[in-house]
């Protein structure tokens, strides 16, 4: 106030009026909304709106809390499910695998002691952690989400900023509901045109990774857009965002739209009634501005993407099914060693067509393509 008294009215107004700021992307809006403070390290103390845990990466985190005699800070923001170790044939307890039974029991005990809601097999809500979040309406636009699994980027399909984290970070979120993270740069990836028959979301993300490389996204968040992405169902968008990690990105997301809101309407943990309409208005406001500033932009022609096959030992080693396998001699020096290792492991022949290769085993269902729509399409 004292400074204002010594300032002319015009000068005071100029101080009070916010300076014009560049149009922001969704990543920037969500990051700013969840920033607690900037740390001396240059990282951000970022509040995590939703924390999902499962039986593999959480036992050690809870043990570390007990060693420090720390409670779970926000148990109402943490949800647990049994994910990786549920047997296919029989879920009768005790589980046949002693280690699986030990992890199952640990999650049950930890969730009960901390007051965390657990979706176990008996609840009717148990499933892949990246699938039940959206299906139950826990995953919502504009959120920060963390889970001790690399494919947590899946939730970005709803316009959330979602991170896969390690066990020590699971501990940090349990204890503080925050993470210390460096703000990533943002790369906008537009996929234009229209996909041909028999080309799916998995082919789109494989084409992106093939174009940018498995390390191309290091230091970036990927924002997916363009006519192809906008035409995708929510489940297809989940597939694209899921594999952002295979492209080296810290996370990936699609801006929320009417399709997002229609999917969430009526879900168990989503707002309802007038609260849903208010939430949808806020969700819409979190989308990237039409003239948002990006650190990098990439465009792909959807009509040139074909059904693809990952033939090697990383997701960047892919070809369309009507192409031939690459020859190491034709590859850049930096890629040649990886190609030679892939051929030694896969026992395939460079230069041969991939079409016609005999299939010994087919596995259907995963956190990338394990939703009911995927299984129906496989059956069709």
C-alpha positions in Angstrom: 0.0 0.0 0.0 2.8 2.4 0.8 4.4 1.9 -2.6 1.0 2.6 -4.2 0.6 5.9 -2.3 3.8 7.2 -3.9 2.7 6.1 -7.4 0.5 8.0 -9.8 -2.9 6.4 -10.7 -1.7 5.5 -14.1 1.5 3.9 -12.7 -0.5 2.0 -10.1 -2.9 0.7 -12.8 0.0 -0.5 -14.9 1.4 -2.4 -11.9 -2.0 -4.0 -11.1 -2.8 -5.0 -14.7 -1.4 -8.4 -15.5 1.1 -8.5 -18.3 -0.1 -10.2 -21.4 0.9 -13.9 -21.2 1.4 -16.3 -24.1 -1.5 -18.6 -24.8 -1.0 -21.7 -22.7 -1.2 -25.4 -23.5 -3.1 -27.9 -21.3 0.2 -29.0 -19.8 1.1 -25.5 -18.7 -2.4 -24.8 -17.3 -2.5 -28.1 -15.3 1.0 -27.6 -14.1 0.4 -24.0 -12.9 -2.9 -25.0 -11.2 -1.1 -27.8 -9.2 2.2 -26.0 -8.4 2.8 -25.7 -4.6 6.1 -23.9 -5.0 9.3 -23.8 -7.1 12.2 -25.6 -5.5 15.8 -24.4 -5.2 16.7 -27.3 -7.6 14.6 -25.8 -10.3 12.0 -28.5 -10.0 8.4 -28.0 -9.1 6.7 -29.3 -5.9 3.6 -30.5 -7.8 0.3 -31.5 -6.0 -1.0 -34.9 -7.2 -4.8 -34.9 -7.5 -5.2 -38.7 -7.9 -2.8 -41.4 -6.8 -3.4 -45.0 -8.0 -1.5 -47.9 -6.4 -1.2 -51.6 -6.9 0.5 -54.6 -5.3 3.9 -54.5 -7.0 5.4 -51.1 -6.4 3.6 -50.1 -3.2 4.7 -52.6 -0.4 8.2 -51.1 -0.1 6.7 -47.5 -0.1 4.5 -48.4 2.8 7.4 -50.0 4.6 9.4 -46.7 4.2 6.5 -44.8 5.8 6.5 -47.1 8.7 10.2 -46.7 9.3 9.7 -42.9 9.5 6.4 -43.2 11.4 4.6 -41.2 8.8 0.9 -41.5 8.0 -0.7 -41.4 4.5 -1.3 -37.7 4.0 -4.5 -37.9 1.8 -5.9 -41.4 1.8 -9.1 -40.1 0.1 -7.0 -39.3 -3.0 -5.4 -42.7 -3.2 -7.1 -45.8 -4.7 -5.7 -49.3 -4.8 -6.3 -52.2 -7.1 -4.8 -55.7 -7.6 -3.3 -55.6 -11.0 -0.2 -57.4 -12.2 -0.3 -60.7 -10.2 -3.9 -61.9 -10.5 -3.9 -65.5 -11.8 -5.7 -66.3 -15.0 -7.3 -69.6 -14.0 -8.1 -69.4 -10.3 -8.2 -66.5 -7.9 -8.9 -68.8 -4.9 -6.9 -67.8 -1.8 -4.2 -68.4 -0.9 -2.9 -67.9 -4.4 -0.9 -70.7 -5.9 2.1 -68.5 -6.3 3.5 -67.7 -2.8 5.0 -64.4 -3.9 1.8 -63.3 -5.5 -0.1 -64.2 -2.3 2.4 -62.2 -0.3 2.0 -59.1 -2.4 -1.8 -59.5 -2.4 -1.9 -59.7 1.4 0.5 -56.8 1.8 -1.8 -54.5 -0.3 -4.8 -55.6 1.6 -3.1 -54.9 4.9 -1.6 -51.6 3.8 -4.9 -50.3 2.4 -6.9 -51.3 5.5 -4.4 -49.6 7.9 -4.2 -46.4 5.8 -7.9 -46.1 5.1 -7.4 -46.4 1.3 -10.2 -47.8 -0.8 -9.2 -51.1 -2.4 -10.7 -52.6 -5.6 -9.9 -56.3 -5.1 -11.3 -59.2 -7.1 -14.3 -59.5 -4.8 -15.3 -55.8 -5.3 -16.3 -56.3 -9.0 -14.2 -53.2 -9.8 -10.7 -54.9 -10.0 -8.8 -54.6 -13.2 -5.8 -53.1 -15.0 -5.0 -49.9 -13.1 -5.0 -47.8 -16.2 -8.4 -49.1 -17.3 -10.4 -48.9 -14.1 -9.5 -45.3 -13.4 -11.3 -44.1 -16.6 -14.1 -46.7 -16.3 -15.0 -45.6 -12.7 -14.7 -41.9 -13.5 -11.7 -41.4 -11.2 -9.7 -40.1 -14.2 -10.9 -36.6 -15.2 -9.6 -33.7 -17.3 -7.2 -31.2 -15.7 -6.0 -33.6 -13.1 -2.5 -34.6 -12.1 -2.3 -38.4 -11.7 0.5 -40.6 -10.5 0.9 -44.4 -10.3 3.8 -46.7 -9.8 3.7 -48.0 -13.3 5.3 -46.6 -16.4 2.2 -46.7 -18.5 0.3 -44.2 -16.3 0.5 -41.8 -19.3 -2.7 -43.7 -20.5 -4.9 -41.4 -18.4 -3.8 -38.5 -20.6 -6.5 -39.5 -23.1 -8.9 -37.5 -20.8 -6.8 -34.4 -20.8 -5.0 -35.3 -17.5 -1.3 -35.0 -16.9 -0.3 -38.4 -15.7 3.1 -39.7 -14.6 4.5 -43.2 -14.1 6.7 -43.1 -10.9 9.0 -45.4 -9.0 8.6 -46.8 -5.5 10.4 -44.0 -3.8 8.1 -41.5 -5.4 5.1 -43.7 -4.5 6.3 -43.1 -0.9 6.6 -39.4 -1.5 3.0 -39.1 -2.8 1.7 -41.2 0.1 3.5 -39.1 2.6 3.0 -35.6 1.1 0.5 -35.9 -1.8 3.3 -34.1 -3.9 6.1 -34.9 -6.2 9.3 -33.0 -7.1 9.3 -32.8 -10.9 10.9 -30.9 -13.7 8.4 -29.2 -16.0 8.6 -30.9 -19.3 8.7 -29.2 -22.7 5.6 -29.7 -24.9 5.6 -31.2 -28.4 2.4 -31.0 -30.4 1.9 -34.0 -32.7 -0.8 -33.5 -35.3 -2.0 -36.6 -37.2 -4.1 -35.3 -40.1 -6.3 -36.9 -42.8 -8.1 -40.2 -42.3 -7.0 -43.7 -41.4 -7.4 -46.5 -43.9 -9.5 -49.6 -43.2 -7.6 -51.9 -40.9 -5.4 -49.2 -39.4 -5.9 -48.6 -35.6 -4.7 -46.4 -32.8 -1.8 -48.8 -32.1 -0.6 -48.3 -35.7 -0.8 -44.5 -35.2 1.4 -44.5 -32.1 3.9 -46.9 -33.6 4.2 -44.6 -36.6 4.8 -41.7 -34.3 7.5 -43.6 -32.4 9.0 -44.8 -35.7 9.2 -41.2 -36.9 10.6 -39.6 -33.7 12.5 -42.5 -32.2 12.3 -44.3 -28.8 14.3 -41.4 -27.2 12.7 -38.6 -29.2 10.4 -37.6 -26.4 12.9 -37.4 -23.6 12.2 -34.1 -21.8 8.8 -33.7 -23.5 5.2 -34.1 -22.9 3.4 -35.1 -26.1 0.1 -33.4 -27.0 -1.7 -35.4 -29.6 -4.2 -33.7 -32.0 -5.3 -33.4 -35.6 -8.2 -34.9 -37.4 -7.3 -38.5 -36.8 -6.9 -38.1 -33.1 -10.1 -36.0 -32.8 -12.0 -38.8 -34.6 -10.8 -41.5 -32.2 -12.9 -43.0 -29.5 -11.8 -42.5 -25.9 -10.5 -46.1 -25.8 -8.4 -45.5 -28.9 -7.0 -42.3 -27.4 -6.1 -44.4 -24.3 -4.0 -46.6 -26.6 -2.1 -43.7 -28.1 -1.4 -42.0 -24.8 -0.4 -45.3 -23.2 2.6 -45.7 -25.4 4.0 -42.2 -25.0 6.5 -43.8 -22.7 7.8 -46.1 -25.4 8.6 -42.9 -27.4 10.6 -41.5 -24.4 8.0 -38.9 -23.4 7.3 -38.0 -19.8 3.6 -38.1 -20.5 1.1 -37.7 -23.3 -2.4 -36.3 -23.5 -5.3 -35.4 -25.7 -7.3 -32.2 -25.1 -10.7 -32.9 -23.5 -13.7 -32.4 -25.8 -17.4 -33.3 -25.9 -16.5 -37.0 -26.4 -14.5 -36.9 -23.2 -17.5 -35.4 -21.3 -20.0 -37.9 -22.7 -17.7 -40.8 -21.6 -17.5 -39.5 -18.1 -21.2 -38.6 -17.6 -22.8 -41.1 -15.2 -19.5 -42.7 -14.1 -19.4 -43.7 -10.4 -16.8 -41.2 -9.2 -17.5 -38.4 -11.7 -19.6 -35.4 -10.7 -23.3 -35.6 -11.3 -26.2 -33.2 -12.0 -25.3 -29.5 -11.9 -21.9 -30.4 -10.5 -21.1 -32.2 -13.7 -22.0 -29.2 -15.8 -19.8 -27.0 -13.7 -17.0 -29.5 -13.9 -17.3 -29.8 -17.7 -17.1 -26.0 -18.1 -13.8 -26.1 -16.1 -12.5 -29.1 -18.0 -13.2 -27.3 -21.3 -11.3 -24.3 -20.1 -8.2 -26.4 -19.4 -7.8 -27.4 -23.0 -4.9 -25.8 -24.9 -5.6 -22.5 -26.5 -5.9 -22.5 -30.3 -2.7 -20.4 -30.6 -0.9 -22.0 -27.7 2.9 -21.9 -27.7 4.7 -25.2 -28.1 8.4 -26.1 -27.8 8.2 -28.3 -30.9 5.6 -29.4 -33.5 5.4 -32.6 -35.6 2.8 -33.6 -38.2 2.0 -37.0 -39.7 -0.3 -37.9 -42.6 -2.8 -40.4 -41.3 -3.6 -41.7 -44.8 0.0 -42.8 -45.1 0.0 -45.0 -42.0 -0.4 -48.7 -42.6 -1.0 -51.7 -40.4 2.2 -52.1 -38.6 4.4 -54.8 -37.0 7.1 -54.3 -34.4 9.5 -56.9 -35.6 12.5 -56.2 -33.3 13.3 -55.6 -29.6 12.0 -52.1 -29.1 8.9 -50.3 -30.3 10.9 -48.1 -32.7 11.7 -51.1 -34.8 8.5 -51.4 -36.7 7.5 -51.7 -40.4 4.1 -51.7 -42.2 3.0 -55.2 -43.1 3.5 -54.5 -46.8 7.1 -53.4 -46.2 10.4 -55.4 -46.0 12.5 -55.7 -42.9 15.2 -53.0 -42.9 18.8 -53.8 -43.7 21.4 -52.8 -41.1 23.7 -51.7 -43.9 21.2 -49.1 -45.0 20.6 -47.7 -41.4 22.4 -44.8 -39.8 25.5 -45.8 -37.8 23.7 -44.9 -34.5 21.0 -47.5 -35.3 23.0 -50.3 -36.8 24.1 -52.0 -33.6 20.5 -52.1 -32.3 19.3 -53.6 -35.6 22.0 -56.3 -35.5 21.0 -57.2 -31.9 17.4 -57.4 -32.9 18.1 -59.8 -35.8 20.2 -62.0 -33.6 17.4 -62.2 -31.1 14.4 -62.5 -33.5 16.1 -64.8 -36.0 14.6 -62.9 -38.9 16.3 -62.1 -42.2 17.0 -58.5 -43.2 15.3 -57.4 -46.4 12.6 -60.1 -46.3 8.9 -59.1 -46.4 7.2 -59.2 -43.0 4.0 -60.4 -44.5 3.9 -64.2 -44.5 6.0 -64.6 -41.4 4.6 -67.5 -39.5 2.9 -66.7 -36.1 3.6 -69.2 -33.3 1.7 -67.5 -30.5 -0.8 -64.7 -30.4 -1.5 -62.8 -27.2 -4.5 -60.5 -27.0 -5.1 -58.1 -24.2 -2.7 -55.7 -22.3 -2.8 -52.3 -20.7 -2.3 -50.9 -24.3 -5.1 -52.9 -26.0 -7.0 -54.8 -23.4 -10.4 -53.1 -23.3 -13.6 -54.7 -24.3 -13.6 -52.8 -27.7 -10.2 -54.3 -28.4 -11.3 -57.9 -27.6 -14.5 -57.5 -29.7 -12.4 -56.2 -32.7 -10.0 -59.2 -32.3 -13.0 -61.6 -32.2 -14.5 -59.9 -35.3 
